[in-house]
């Protein structure tokens, strides 16, 4: 059985994910376990700048954390406890250069 995104050529899958935002990507990751692990690598460009608000953090904490890593360069925290979130981001390997 073939599964999207592995059944399509890689360049086409990257093109598809150019049209998704972070929230869409996280929703796609909720489809199944395979998508949960594969989608972050196709949508890596989405996670260079990260806006974390109480709504986005509560709705997608686990999915969002799995997308994060060294590609995260800018993080904006909106009305949140910055220390606990920054510690969680560091554990994912985020290399934060700007914190807004």
mmCIF file as gemmi writes it, N, C-alpha and C atoms, coordinates in Angstrom:
data_model
loop_
_atom_site.group_PDB
_atom_site.id
_atom_site.type_symbol
_atom_site.label_atom_id
_atom_site.label_alt_id
_atom_site.label_comp_id
_atom_site.label_asym_id
_atom_site.label_entity_id
_atom_site.label_seq_id
_atom_site.pdbx_PDB_ins_code
_atom_site.Cartn_x
_atom_site.Cartn_y
_atom_site.Cartn_z
_atom_site.occupancy
_atom_site.B_iso_or_equiv
_atom_site.pdbx_formal_charge
_atom_site.auth_seq_id
_atom_site.auth_asym_id
_atom_site.pdbx_PDB_model_num
ATOM 1 N N . UNK Axp A 1 ? 0.843 -1.178 0 1 0 ? 1 A 1
ATOM 2 C CA . UNK Axp A 1 ? 0 0 0 1 0 ? 1 A 1
ATOM 3 C C . UNK Axp A 1 ? 0.888 1.241 0 1 0 ? 1 A 1
ATOM 4 N N . UNK Axp A 2 ? 0.637 2.16 -0.927 1 0 ? 2 A 1
ATOM 5 C CA . UNK Axp A 2 ? 1.406 3.393 -1.01 1 0 ? 2 A 1
ATOM 6 C C . UNK Axp A 2 ? 0.741 4.484 -0.182 1 0 ? 2 A 1
ATOM 7 N N . UNK Axp A 3 ? 1.57 5.27 0.453 1 0 ? 3 A 1
ATOM 8 C CA . UNK Axp A 3 ? 1.063 6.351 1.286 1 0 ? 3 A 1
ATOM 9 C C . UNK Axp A 3 ? 1.629 7.676 0.805 1 0 ? 3 A 1
ATOM 10 N N . UNK Axp A 4 ? 0.769 8.684 0.761 1 0 ? 4 A 1
ATOM 11 C CA . UNK Axp A 4 ? 1.259 10.03 0.586 1 0 ? 4 A 1
ATOM 12 C C . UNK Axp A 4 ? 1.936 10.368 1.902 1 0 ? 4 A 1
ATOM 13 N N . UNK Axp A 5 ? 3.049 10.989 1.976 1 0 ? 5 A 1
ATOM 14 C CA . UNK Axp A 5 ? 3.794 11.623 0.914 1 0 ? 5 A 1
ATOM 15 C C . UNK Axp A 5 ? 4.856 10.746 0.263 1 0 ? 5 A 1
ATOM 16 N N . UNK Axp A 6 ? 5.037 9.503 0.72 1 0 ? 6 A 1
ATOM 17 C CA . UNK Axp A 6 ? 6.117 8.673 0.184 1 0 ? 6 A 1
ATOM 18 C C . UNK Axp A 6 ? 5.837 8.121 -1.206 1 0 ? 6 A 1
ATOM 19 N N . UNK Axp A 7 ? 4.602 8.168 -1.667 1 0 ? 7 A 1
ATOM 20 C CA . UNK Axp A 7 ? 4.289 7.626 -2.984 1 0 ? 7 A 1
ATOM 21 C C . UNK Axp A 7 ? 4.52 8.64 -4.106 1 0 ? 7 A 1
ATOM 22 N N . UNK Axp A 8 ? 4.801 9.883 -3.76 1 0 ? 8 A 1
ATOM 23 C CA . UNK Axp A 8 ? 5.063 10.93 -4.747 1 0 ? 8 A 1
ATOM 24 C C . UNK Axp A 8 ? 6.551 11.264 -4.773 1 0 ? 8 A 1
ATOM 25 N N . UNK Axp A 9 ? 7.033 11.791 -5.895 1 0 ? 9 A 1
ATOM 26 C CA . UNK Axp A 9 ? 8.425 12.245 -5.932 1 0 ? 9 A 1
ATOM 27 C C . UNK Axp A 9 ? 8.657 13.341 -4.883 1 0 ? 9 A 1
ATOM 28 N N . UNK Axp A 10 ? 9.837 13.322 -4.296 1 0 ? 10 A 1
ATOM 29 C CA . UNK Axp A 10 ? 10.174 14.247 -3.215 1 0 ? 10 A 1
ATOM 30 C C . UNK Axp A 10 ? 9.98 15.7 -3.59 1 0 ? 10 A 1
ATOM 31 N N . UNK Axp A 11 ? 10.384 16.092 -4.806 1 0 ? 11 A 1
ATOM 32 C CA . UNK Axp A 11 ? 10.25 17.501 -5.187 1 0 ? 11 A 1
ATOM 33 C C . UNK Axp A 11 ? 8.792 17.938 -5.278 1 0 ? 11 A 1
ATOM 34 N N . UNK Axp A 12 ? 7.907 17.043 -5.639 1 0 ? 12 A 1
ATOM 35 C CA . UNK Axp A 12 ? 6.471 17.369 -5.682 1 0 ? 12 A 1
ATOM 36 C C . UNK Axp A 12 ? 5.927 17.537 -4.266 1 0 ? 12 A 1
ATOM 37 N N . UNK Axp A 13 ? 6.335 16.663 -3.369 1 0 ? 13 A 1
ATOM 38 C CA . UNK Axp A 13 ? 5.881 16.771 -1.977 1 0 ? 13 A 1
ATOM 39 C C . UNK Axp A 13 ? 6.355 18.084 -1.361 1 0 ? 13 A 1
ATOM 40 N N . UNK Axp A 14 ? 7.618 18.461 -1.604 1 0 ? 14 A 1
ATOM 41 C CA . UNK Axp A 14 ? 8.112 19.747 -1.106 1 0 ? 14 A 1
ATOM 42 C C . UNK Axp A 14 ? 7.293 20.898 -1.682 1 0 ? 14 A 1
ATOM 43 N N . UNK Axp A 15 ? 6.923 20.801 -2.955 1 0 ? 15 A 1
ATOM 44 C CA . UNK Axp A 15 ? 6.107 21.852 -3.584 1 0 ? 15 A 1
ATOM 45 C C . UNK Axp A 15 ? 4.743 21.962 -2.924 1 0 ? 15 A 1
ATOM 46 N N . UNK Axp A 16 ? 4.153 20.848 -2.588 1 0 ? 16 A 1
ATOM 47 C CA . UNK Axp A 16 ? 2.846 20.854 -1.916 1 0 ? 16 A 1
ATOM 48 C C . UNK Axp A 16 ? 2.954 21.547 -0.566 1 0 ? 16 A 1
ATOM 49 N N . UNK Axp A 17 ? 3.985 21.22 0.189 1 0 ? 17 A 1
ATOM 50 C CA . UNK Axp A 17 ? 4.116 21.774 1.529 1 0 ? 17 A 1
ATOM 51 C C . UNK Axp A 17 ? 4.494 23.242 1.54 1 0 ? 17 A 1
ATOM 52 N N . UNK Axp A 18 ? 4.902 23.793 0.422 1 0 ? 18 A 1
ATOM 53 C CA . UNK Axp A 18 ? 5.162 25.238 0.339 1 0 ? 18 A 1
ATOM 54 C C . UNK Axp A 18 ? 3.878 26.035 0.524 1 0 ? 18 A 1
ATOM 55 N N . UNK Axp A 19 ? 2.734 25.406 0.247 1 0 ? 19 A 1
ATOM 56 C CA . UNK Axp A 19 ? 1.445 26.094 0.34 1 0 ? 19 A 1
ATOM 57 C C . UNK Axp A 19 ? 0.777 25.944 1.7 1 0 ? 19 A 1
ATOM 58 N N . UNK Axp A 20 ? 1.384 25.193 2.615 1 0 ? 20 A 1
ATOM 59 C CA . UNK Axp A 20 ? 0.802 24.988 3.936 1 0 ? 20 A 1
ATOM 60 C C . UNK Axp A 20 ? 1.448 25.914 4.956 1 0 ? 20 A 1
ATOM 61 N N . UNK Axp A 21 ? 0.673 26.308 5.951 1 0 ? 21 A 1
ATOM 62 C CA . UNK Axp A 21 ? 1.246 27.061 7.05 1 0 ? 21 A 1
ATOM 63 C C . UNK Axp A 21 ? 1.49 26.099 8.22 1 0 ? 21 A 1
ATOM 64 N N . UNK Axp A 22 ? 1.987 26.613 9.334 1 0 ? 22 A 1
ATOM 65 C CA . UNK Axp A 22 ? 2.311 25.755 10.468 1 0 ? 22 A 1
ATOM 66 C C . UNK Axp A 22 ? 1.088 25.002 10.992 1 0 ? 22 A 1
ATOM 67 N N . UNK Axp A 23 ? -0.029 25.692 11.103 1 0 ? 23 A 1
ATOM 68 C CA . UNK Axp A 23 ? -1.234 25.044 11.626 1 0 ? 23 A 1
ATOM 69 C C . UNK Axp A 23 ? -1.697 23.923 10.704 1 0 ? 23 A 1
ATOM 70 N N . UNK Axp A 24 ? -1.656 24.151 9.391 1 0 ? 24 A 1
ATOM 71 C CA . UNK Axp A 24 ? -2.039 23.113 8.437 1 0 ? 24 A 1
ATOM 72 C C . UNK Axp A 24 ? -1.112 21.905 8.541 1 0 ? 24 A 1
ATOM 73 N N . UNK Axp A 25 ? 0.165 22.174 8.689 1 0 ? 25 A 1
ATOM 74 C CA . UNK Axp A 25 ? 1.152 21.109 8.799 1 0 ? 25 A 1
ATOM 75 C C . UNK Axp A 25 ? 0.887 20.251 10.036 1 0 ? 25 A 1
ATOM 76 N N . UNK Axp A 26 ? 0.616 20.905 11.149 1 0 ? 26 A 1
ATOM 77 C CA . UNK Axp A 26 ? 0.335 20.18 12.381 1 0 ? 26 A 1
ATOM 78 C C . UNK Axp A 26 ? -0.936 19.346 12.223 1 0 ? 26 A 1
ATOM 79 N N . UNK Axp A 27 ? -1.948 19.873 11.572 1 0 ? 27 A 1
ATOM 80 C CA . UNK Axp A 27 ? -3.17 19.106 11.328 1 0 ? 27 A 1
ATOM 81 C C . UNK Axp A 27 ? -2.883 17.879 10.467 1 0 ? 27 A 1
ATOM 82 N N . UNK Axp A 28 ? -2.05 18.032 9.454 1 0 ? 28 A 1
ATOM 83 C CA . UNK Axp A 28 ? -1.677 16.896 8.605 1 0 ? 28 A 1
ATOM 84 C C . UNK Axp A 28 ? -0.954 15.825 9.418 1 0 ? 28 A 1
ATOM 85 N N . UNK Axp A 29 ? -0.156 16.254 10.37 1 0 ? 29 A 1
ATOM 86 C CA . UNK Axp A 29 ? 0.586 15.305 11.192 1 0 ? 29 A 1
ATOM 87 C C . UNK Axp A 29 ? -0.333 14.465 12.069 1 0 ? 29 A 1
ATOM 88 N N . UNK Axp A 30 ? -1.53 14.92 12.289 1 0 ? 30 A 1
ATOM 89 C CA . UNK Axp A 30 ? -2.484 14.185 13.118 1 0 ? 30 A 1
ATOM 90 C C . UNK Axp A 30 ? -3.21 13.084 12.347 1 0 ? 30 A 1
ATOM 91 N N . UNK Axp A 31 ? -2.973 12.983 11.048 1 0 ? 31 A 1
ATOM 92 C CA . UNK Axp A 31 ? -3.662 11.983 10.228 1 0 ? 31 A 1
ATOM 93 C C . UNK Axp A 31 ? -3.286 10.569 10.648 1 0 ? 31 A 1
ATOM 94 N N . UNK Axp A 32 ? -1.999 10.301 10.737 1 0 ? 32 A 1
ATOM 95 C CA . UNK Axp A 32 ? -1.553 8.966 11.132 1 0 ? 32 A 1
ATOM 96 C C . UNK Axp A 32 ? -0.111 9.044 11.624 1 0 ? 32 A 1
ATOM 97 N N . UNK Axp A 33 ? 0.352 7.948 12.2 1 0 ? 33 A 1
ATOM 98 C CA . UNK Axp A 33 ? 1.7 7.896 12.765 1 0 ? 33 A 1
ATOM 99 C C . UNK Axp A 33 ? 2.768 8.138 11.698 1 0 ? 33 A 1
ATOM 100 N N . UNK Axp A 34 ? 2.593 7.576 10.52 1 0 ? 34 A 1
ATOM 101 C CA . UNK Axp A 34 ? 3.569 7.756 9.443 1 0 ? 34 A 1
ATOM 102 C C . UNK Axp A 34 ? 3.703 9.236 9.072 1 0 ? 34 A 1
ATOM 103 N N . UNK Axp A 35 ? 2.577 9.919 8.894 1 0 ? 35 A 1
ATOM 104 C CA . UNK Axp A 35 ? 2.613 11.345 8.552 1 0 ? 35 A 1
ATOM 105 C C . UNK Axp A 35 ? 3.235 12.141 9.693 1 0 ? 35 A 1
ATOM 106 N N . UNK Axp A 36 ? 2.942 11.747 10.926 1 0 ? 36 A 1
ATOM 107 C CA . UNK Axp A 36 ? 3.475 12.446 12.095 1 0 ? 36 A 1
ATOM 108 C C . UNK Axp A 36 ? 5 12.514 12.029 1 0 ? 36 A 1
ATOM 109 N N . UNK Axp A 37 ? 5.624 11.424 11.619 1 0 ? 37 A 1
ATOM 110 C CA . UNK Axp A 37 ? 7.086 11.376 11.583 1 0 ? 37 A 1
ATOM 111 C C . UNK Axp A 37 ? 7.686 11.898 10.279 1 0 ? 37 A 1
ATOM 112 N N . UNK Axp A 38 ? 6.947 11.847 9.17 1 0 ? 38 A 1
ATOM 113 C CA . UNK Axp A 38 ? 7.505 12.237 7.877 1 0 ? 38 A 1
ATOM 114 C C . UNK Axp A 38 ? 7.318 13.715 7.539 1 0 ? 38 A 1
ATOM 115 N N . UNK Axp A 39 ? 6.199 14.274 7.892 1 0 ? 39 A 1
ATOM 116 C CA . UNK Axp A 39 ? 5.861 15.633 7.464 1 0 ? 39 A 1
ATOM 117 C C . UNK Axp A 39 ? 6.853 16.698 7.932 1 0 ? 39 A 1
ATOM 118 N N . UNK Axp A 40 ? 7.371 16.649 9.147 1 0 ? 40 A 1
ATOM 119 C CA . UNK Axp A 40 ? 8.329 17.7 9.528 1 0 ? 40 A 1
ATOM 120 C C . UNK Axp A 40 ? 9.515 17.838 8.578 1 0 ? 40 A 1
ATOM 121 N N . UNK Axp A 41 ? 9.969 16.752 7.994 1 0 ? 41 A 1
ATOM 122 C CA . UNK Axp A 41 ? 11.112 16.848 7.084 1 0 ? 41 A 1
ATOM 123 C C . UNK Axp A 41 ? 10.735 17.505 5.761 1 0 ? 41 A 1
ATOM 124 N N . UNK Axp A 42 ? 9.479 17.423 5.363 1 0 ? 42 A 1
ATOM 125 C CA . UNK Axp A 42 ? 9.032 18.064 4.125 1 0 ? 42 A 1
ATOM 126 C C . UNK Axp A 42 ? 8.684 19.531 4.328 1 0 ? 42 A 1
ATOM 127 N N . UNK Axp A 43 ? 8.357 19.906 5.545 1 0 ? 43 A 1
ATOM 128 C CA . UNK Axp A 43 ? 7.909 21.278 5.824 1 0 ? 43 A 1
ATOM 129 C C . UNK Axp A 43 ? 8.908 22.016 6.696 1 0 ? 43 A 1
ATOM 130 N N . UNK Axp A 44 ? 10.161 21.683 6.582 1 0 ? 44 A 1
ATOM 131 C CA . UNK Axp A 44 ? 11.191 22.261 7.445 1 0 ? 44 A 1
ATOM 132 C C . UNK Axp A 44 ? 11.247 23.785 7.333 1 0 ? 44 A 1
ATOM 133 N N . UNK Axp A 45 ? 10.946 24.328 6.156 1 0 ? 45 A 1
ATOM 134 C CA . UNK Axp A 45 ? 10.976 25.784 5.953 1 0 ? 45 A 1
ATOM 135 C C . UNK Axp A 45 ? 9.958 26.514 6.827 1 0 ? 45 A 1
ATOM 136 N N . UNK Axp A 46 ? 8.904 25.821 7.251 1 0 ? 46 A 1
ATOM 137 C CA . UNK Axp A 46 ? 7.856 26.45 8.064 1 0 ? 46 A 1
ATOM 138 C C . UNK Axp A 46 ? 8.307 26.77 9.479 1 0 ? 46 A 1
ATOM 139 N N . UNK Axp A 47 ? 9.359 26.155 9.917 1 0 ? 47 A 1
ATOM 140 C CA . UNK Axp A 47 ? 9.708 26.236 11.326 1 0 ? 47 A 1
ATOM 141 C C . UNK Axp A 47 ? 10.913 27.125 11.601 1 0 ? 47 A 1
ATOM 142 N N . UNK Axp A 48 ? 11.368 27.888 10.607 1 0 ? 48 A 1
ATOM 143 C CA . UNK Axp A 48 ? 12.479 28.814 10.84 1 0 ? 48 A 1
ATOM 144 C C . UNK Axp A 48 ? 12.052 29.944 11.774 1 0 ? 48 A 1
ATOM 145 N N . UNK Axp A 49 ? 10.823 30.407 11.609 1 0 ? 49 A 1
ATOM 146 C CA . UNK Axp A 49 ? 10.267 31.442 12.482 1 0 ? 49 A 1
ATOM 147 C C . UNK Axp A 49 ? 9.039 30.848 13.16 1 0 ? 49 A 1
ATOM 148 N N . UNK Axp A 50 ? 9.009 30.921 14.452 1 0 ? 50 A 1
ATOM 149 C CA . UNK Axp A 50 ? 7.97 30.258 15.211 1 0 ? 50 A 1
ATOM 150 C C . UNK Axp A 50 ? 7.25 31.26 16.1 1 0 ? 50 A 1
ATOM 151 N N . UNK Axp A 51 ? 5.935 31.347 15.964 1 0 ? 51 A 1
ATOM 152 C CA . UNK Axp A 51 ? 5.101 32.167 16.844 1 0 ? 51 A 1
ATOM 153 C C . UNK Axp A 51 ? 4.347 31.208 17.749 1 0 ? 51 A 1
ATOM 154 N N . UNK Axp A 52 ? 4.574 31.346 19.031 1 0 ? 52 A 1
ATOM 155 C CA . UNK Axp A 52 ? 3.892 30.481 19.989 1 0 ? 52 A 1
ATOM 156 C C . UNK Axp A 52 ? 2.971 31.338 20.833 1 0 ? 52 A 1
ATOM 157 N N . UNK Axp A 53 ? 1.684 31.065 20.714 1 0 ? 53 A 1
ATOM 158 C CA . UNK Axp A 53 ? 0.674 31.751 21.518 1 0 ? 53 A 1
ATOM 159 C C . UNK Axp A 53 ? 0.011 30.704 22.417 1 0 ? 53 A 1
ATOM 160 N N . UNK Axp A 54 ? -0.745 31.138 23.426 1 0 ? 54 A 1
ATOM 161 C CA . UNK Axp A 54 ? -1.427 30.154 24.273 1 0 ? 54 A 1
ATOM 162 C C . UNK Axp A 54 ? -2.318 29.209 23.462 1 0 ? 54 A 1
ATOM 163 N N . UNK Axp A 55 ? -2.976 29.735 22.439 1 0 ? 55 A 1
ATOM 164 C CA . UNK Axp A 55 ? -3.872 28.903 21.638 1 0 ? 55 A 1
ATOM 165 C C . UNK Axp A 55 ? -3.089 27.86 20.83 1 0 ? 55 A 1
ATOM 166 N N . UNK Axp A 56 ? -2.042 28.286 20.156 1 0 ? 56 A 1
ATOM 167 C CA . UNK Axp A 56 ? -1.282 27.346 19.328 1 0 ? 56 A 1
ATOM 168 C C . UNK Axp A 56 ? -0.53 26.338 20.188 1 0 ? 56 A 1
ATOM 169 N N . UNK Axp A 57 ? -0.034 26.762 21.332 1 0 ? 57 A 1
ATOM 170 C CA . UNK Axp A 57 ? 0.735 25.871 22.188 1 0 ? 57 A 1
ATOM 171 C C . UNK Axp A 57 ? -0.151 24.775 22.769 1 0 ? 57 A 1
ATOM 172 N N . UNK Axp A 58 ? -1.336 25.129 23.229 1 0 ? 58 A 1
ATOM 173 C CA . UNK Axp A 58 ? -2.237 24.135 23.806 1 0 ? 58 A 1
ATOM 174 C C . UNK Axp A 58 ? -2.785 23.183 22.756 1 0 ? 58 A 1
ATOM 175 N N . UNK Axp A 59 ? -3.082 23.695 21.575 1 0 ? 59 A 1
ATOM 176 C CA . UNK Axp A 59 ? -3.714 22.877 20.536 1 0 ? 59 A 1
ATOM 177 C C . UNK Axp A 59 ? -2.752 21.9 19.888 1 0 ? 59 A 1
ATOM 178 N N . UNK Axp A 60 ? -1.477 22.245 19.821 1 0 ? 60 A 1
ATOM 179 C CA . UNK Axp A 60 ? -0.579 21.41 19.024 1 0 ? 60 A 1
ATOM 180 C C . UNK Axp A 60 ? 0.785 21.2 19.664 1 0 ? 60 A 1
ATOM 181 N N . UNK Axp A 61 ? 0.859 21.218 20.97 1 0 ? 61 A 1
ATOM 182 C CA . UNK Axp A 61 ? 2.128 21.137 21.67 1 0 ? 61 A 1
ATOM 183 C C . UNK Axp A 61 ? 2.988 19.973 21.191 1 0 ? 61 A 1
ATOM 184 N N . UNK Axp A 62 ? 2.491 18.76 21.236 1 0 ? 62 A 1
ATOM 185 C CA . UNK Axp A 62 ? 3.293 17.589 20.882 1 0 ? 62 A 1
ATOM 186 C C . UNK Axp A 62 ? 3.65 17.564 19.401 1 0 ? 62 A 1
ATOM 187 N N . UNK Axp A 63 ? 2.68 17.852 18.533 1 0 ? 63 A 1
ATOM 188 C CA . UNK Axp A 63 ? 2.971 17.866 17.096 1 0 ? 63 A 1
ATOM 189 C C . UNK Axp A 63 ? 3.965 18.958 16.758 1 0 ? 63 A 1
ATOM 190 N N . UNK Axp A 64 ? 3.775 20.119 17.336 1 0 ? 64 A 1
ATOM 191 C CA . UNK Axp A 64 ? 4.669 21.23 17.046 1 0 ? 64 A 1
ATOM 192 C C . UNK Axp A 64 ? 6.086 20.914 17.511 1 0 ? 64 A 1
ATOM 193 N N . UNK Axp A 65 ? 6.229 20.365 18.709 1 0 ? 65 A 1
ATOM 194 C CA . UNK Axp A 65 ? 7.563 20.055 19.22 1 0 ? 65 A 1
ATOM 195 C C . UNK Axp A 65 ? 8.294 19.064 18.324 1 0 ? 65 A 1
ATOM 196 N N . UNK Axp A 66 ? 7.567 18.146 17.707 1 0 ? 66 A 1
ATOM 197 C CA . UNK Axp A 66 ? 8.225 17.168 16.838 1 0 ? 66 A 1
ATOM 198 C C . UNK Axp A 66 ? 8.732 17.799 15.547 1 0 ? 66 A 1
ATOM 199 N N . UNK Axp A 67 ? 8.237 18.972 15.189 1 0 ? 67 A 1
ATOM 200 C CA . UNK Axp A 67 ? 8.675 19.678 13.984 1 0 ? 67 A 1
ATOM 201 C C . UNK Axp A 67 ? 9.908 20.524 14.234 1 0 ? 67 A 1
ATOM 202 N N . UNK Axp A 68 ? 10.25 20.724 15.471 1 0 ? 68 A 1
ATOM 203 C CA . UNK Axp A 68 ? 11.29 21.678 15.805 1 0 ? 68 A 1
ATOM 204 C C . UNK Axp A 68 ? 12.652 21.027 15.909 1 0 ? 68 A 1
ATOM 205 N N . UNK Axp A 69 ? 13.637 21.831 15.661 1 0 ? 69 A 1
ATOM 206 C CA . UNK Axp A 69 ? 15.014 21.373 15.743 1 0 ? 69 A 1
ATOM 207 C C . UNK Axp A 69 ? 15.942 22.513 15.391 1 0 ? 69 A 1
ATOM 208 N N . UNK Axp A 70 ? 17.113 22.204 14.859 1 0 ? 70 A 1
ATOM 209 C CA . UNK Axp A 70 ? 18.103 23.24 14.572 1 0 ? 70 A 1
ATOM 210 C C . UNK Axp A 70 ? 17.649 24.287 13.555 1 0 ? 70 A 1
ATOM 211 N N . UNK Axp A 71 ? 16.597 23.985 12.781 1 0 ? 71 A 1
ATOM 212 C CA . UNK Axp A 71 ? 16.143 24.951 11.784 1 0 ? 71 A 1
ATOM 213 C C . UNK Axp A 71 ? 15.433 26.148 12.411 1 0 ? 71 A 1
ATOM 214 N N . UNK Axp A 72 ? 14.971 26.036 13.658 1 0 ? 72 A 1
ATOM 215 C CA . UNK Axp A 72 ? 14.282 27.149 14.314 1 0 ? 72 A 1
ATOM 216 C C . UNK Axp A 72 ? 15.308 28.223 14.659 1 0 ? 72 A 1
ATOM 217 N N . UNK Axp A 73 ? 15.108 29.415 14.119 1 0 ? 73 A 1
ATOM 218 C CA . UNK Axp A 73 ? 16.04 30.51 14.341 1 0 ? 73 A 1
ATOM 219 C C . UNK Axp A 73 ? 15.409 31.686 15.071 1 0 ? 73 A 1
ATOM 220 N N . UNK Axp A 74 ? 14.111 31.859 14.929 1 0 ? 74 A 1
ATOM 221 C CA . UNK Axp A 74 ? 13.431 32.984 15.558 1 0 ? 74 A 1
ATOM 222 C C . UNK Axp A 74 ? 12.169 32.486 16.243 1 0 ? 74 A 1
ATOM 223 N N . UNK Axp A 75 ? 12.019 32.833 17.506 1 0 ? 75 A 1
ATOM 224 C CA . UNK Axp A 75 ? 10.85 32.415 18.276 1 0 ? 75 A 1
ATOM 225 C C . UNK Axp A 75 ? 10.205 33.658 18.866 1 0 ? 75 A 1
ATOM 226 N N . UNK Axp A 76 ? 8.894 33.778 18.683 1 0 ? 76 A 1
ATOM 227 C CA . UNK Axp A 76 ? 8.125 34.849 19.307 1 0 ? 76 A 1
ATOM 228 C C . UNK Axp A 76 ? 7.13 34.202 20.252 1 0 ? 76 A 1
ATOM 229 N N . UNK Axp A 77 ? 7.208 34.562 21.528 1 0 ? 77 A 1
ATOM 230 C CA . UNK Axp A 77 ? 6.296 34.035 22.534 1 0 ? 77 A 1
ATOM 231 C C . UNK Axp A 77 ? 5.26 35.099 22.852 1 0 ? 77 A 1
ATOM 232 N N . UNK Axp A 78 ? 4.008 34.735 22.725 1 0 ? 78 A 1
ATOM 233 C CA . UNK Axp A 78 ? 2.913 35.669 22.928 1 0 ? 78 A 1
ATOM 234 C C . UNK Axp A 78 ? 2.131 35.277 24.181 1 0 ? 78 A 1
ATOM 235 N N . UNK Axp A 79 ? 2.311 36.039 25.256 1 0 ? 79 A 1
ATOM 236 C CA . UNK Axp A 79 ? 1.554 35.847 26.5 1 0 ? 79 A 1
ATOM 237 C C . UNK Axp A 79 ? 1.762 34.467 27.13 1 0 ? 79 A 1
ATOM 238 N N . UNK Axp A 80 ? 2.988 33.982 27.121 1 0 ? 80 A 1
ATOM 239 C CA . UNK Axp A 80 ? 3.257 32.665 27.675 1 0 ? 80 A 1
ATOM 240 C C . UNK Axp A 80 ? 4.392 32.703 28.687 1 0 ? 80 A 1
ATOM 241 N N . UNK Axp A 81 ? 4.503 31.645 29.476 1 0 ? 81 A 1
ATOM 242 C CA . UNK Axp A 81 ? 5.614 31.474 30.402 1 0 ? 81 A 1
ATOM 243 C C . UNK Axp A 81 ? 6.847 31.1 29.585 1 0 ? 81 A 1
ATOM 244 N N . UNK Axp A 82 ? 7.679 32.071 29.322 1 0 ? 82 A 1
ATOM 245 C CA . UNK Axp A 82 ? 8.807 31.905 28.403 1 0 ? 82 A 1
ATOM 246 C C . UNK Axp A 82 ? 9.818 30.871 28.879 1 0 ? 82 A 1
ATOM 247 N N . UNK Axp A 83 ? 10.127 30.823 30.151 1 0 ? 83 A 1
ATOM 248 C CA . UNK Axp A 83 ? 11.179 29.926 30.642 1 0 ? 83 A 1
ATOM 249 C C . UNK Axp A 83 ? 10.871 28.464 30.363 1 0 ? 83 A 1
ATOM 250 N N . UNK Axp A 84 ? 9.668 28.01 30.665 1 0 ? 84 A 1
ATOM 251 C CA . UNK Axp A 84 ? 9.346 26.597 30.47 1 0 ? 84 A 1
ATOM 252 C C . UNK Axp A 84 ? 9.324 26.233 28.983 1 0 ? 84 A 1
ATOM 253 N N . UNK Axp A 85 ? 8.839 27.136 28.156 1 0 ? 85 A 1
ATOM 254 C CA . UNK Axp A 85 ? 8.783 26.855 26.722 1 0 ? 85 A 1
ATOM 255 C C . UNK Axp A 85 ? 10.185 26.86 26.118 1 0 ? 85 A 1
ATOM 256 N N . UNK Axp A 86 ? 11.011 27.802 26.505 1 0 ? 86 A 1
ATOM 257 C CA . UNK Axp A 86 ? 12.386 27.85 25.99 1 0 ? 86 A 1
ATOM 258 C C . UNK Axp A 86 ? 13.135 26.577 26.368 1 0 ? 86 A 1
ATOM 259 N N . UNK Axp A 87 ? 12.941 26.082 27.58 1 0 ? 87 A 1
ATOM 260 C CA . UNK Axp A 87 ? 13.582 24.83 27.985 1 0 ? 87 A 1
ATOM 261 C C . UNK Axp A 87 ? 13.128 23.665 27.115 1 0 ? 87 A 1
ATOM 262 N N . UNK Axp A 88 ? 11.841 23.6 26.811 1 0 ? 88 A 1
ATOM 263 C CA . UNK Axp A 88 ? 11.338 22.539 25.936 1 0 ? 88 A 1
ATOM 264 C C . UNK Axp A 88 ? 11.914 22.674 24.532 1 0 ? 88 A 1
ATOM 265 N N . UNK Axp A 89 ? 12.02 23.896 24.03 1 0 ? 89 A 1
ATOM 266 C CA . UNK Axp A 89 ? 12.584 24.116 22.7 1 0 ? 89 A 1
ATOM 267 C C . UNK Axp A 89 ? 14.051 23.708 22.65 1 0 ? 89 A 1
ATOM 268 N N . UNK Axp A 90 ? 14.793 24.01 23.698 1 0 ? 90 A 1
ATOM 269 C CA . UNK Axp A 90 ? 16.211 23.623 23.739 1 0 ? 90 A 1
ATOM 270 C C . UNK Axp A 90 ? 16.369 22.111 23.688 1 0 ? 90 A 1
ATOM 271 N N . UNK Axp A 91 ? 15.469 21.385 24.343 1 0 ? 91 A 1
ATOM 272 C CA . UNK Axp A 91 ? 15.535 19.916 24.325 1 0 ? 91 A 1
ATOM 273 C C . UNK Axp A 91 ? 15.323 19.341 22.933 1 0 ? 91 A 1
ATOM 274 N N . UNK Axp A 92 ? 14.625 20.072 22.067 1 0 ? 92 A 1
ATOM 275 C CA . UNK Axp A 92 ? 14.401 19.596 20.702 1 0 ? 92 A 1
ATOM 276 C C . UNK Axp A 92 ? 15.581 19.92 19.8 1 0 ? 92 A 1
ATOM 277 N N . UNK Axp A 93 ? 16.548 20.672 20.303 1 0 ? 93 A 1
ATOM 278 C CA . UNK Axp A 93 ? 17.722 21.02 19.504 1 0 ? 93 A 1
ATOM 279 C C . UNK Axp A 93 ? 17.612 22.343 18.787 1 0 ? 93 A 1
ATOM 280 N N . UNK Axp A 94 ? 16.621 23.151 19.135 1 0 ? 94 A 1
ATOM 281 C CA . UNK Axp A 94 ? 16.454 24.456 18.485 1 0 ? 94 A 1
ATOM 282 C C . UNK Axp A 94 ? 17.671 25.33 18.743 1 0 ? 94 A 1
ATOM 283 N N . UNK Axp A 95 ? 18.122 25.989 17.714 1 0 ? 95 A 1
ATOM 284 C CA . UNK Axp A 95 ? 19.234 26.93 17.81 1 0 ? 95 A 1
ATOM 285 C C . UNK Axp A 95 ? 18.655 28.334 17.637 1 0 ? 95 A 1
ATOM 286 N N . UNK Axp A 96 ? 18.113 28.877 18.711 1 0 ? 96 A 1
ATOM 287 C CA . UNK Axp A 96 ? 17.402 30.147 18.665 1 0 ? 96 A 1
ATOM 288 C C . UNK Axp A 96 ? 18.399 31.299 18.651 1 0 ? 96 A 1
ATOM 289 N N . UNK Axp A 97 ? 18.324 32.135 17.609 1 0 ? 97 A 1
ATOM 290 C CA . UNK Axp A 97 ? 19.203 33.292 17.521 1 0 ? 97 A 1
ATOM 291 C C . UNK Axp A 97 ? 18.468 34.578 17.851 1 0 ? 97 A 1
ATOM 292 N N . UNK Axp A 98 ? 17.161 34.594 17.7 1 0 ? 98 A 1
ATOM 293 C CA . UNK Axp A 98 ? 16.359 35.78 18 1 0 ? 98 A 1
ATOM 294 C C . UNK Axp A 98 ? 15.147 35.315 18.792 1 0 ? 98 A 1
ATOM 295 N N . UNK Axp A 99 ? 14.873 36.027 19.877 1 0 ? 99 A 1
ATOM 296 C CA . UNK Axp A 99 ? 13.708 35.731 20.69 1 0 ? 99 A 1
ATOM 297 C C . UNK Axp A 99 ? 12.895 36.995 20.81 1 0 ? 99 A 1
ATOM 298 N N . UNK Axp A 100 ? 11.68 36.984 20.245 1 0 ? 100 A 1
ATOM 299 C CA . UNK Axp A 100 ? 10.852 38.176 20.254 1 0 ? 100 A 1
ATOM 300 C C . UNK Axp A 100 ? 9.811 38.133 21.321 1 0 ? 100 A 1
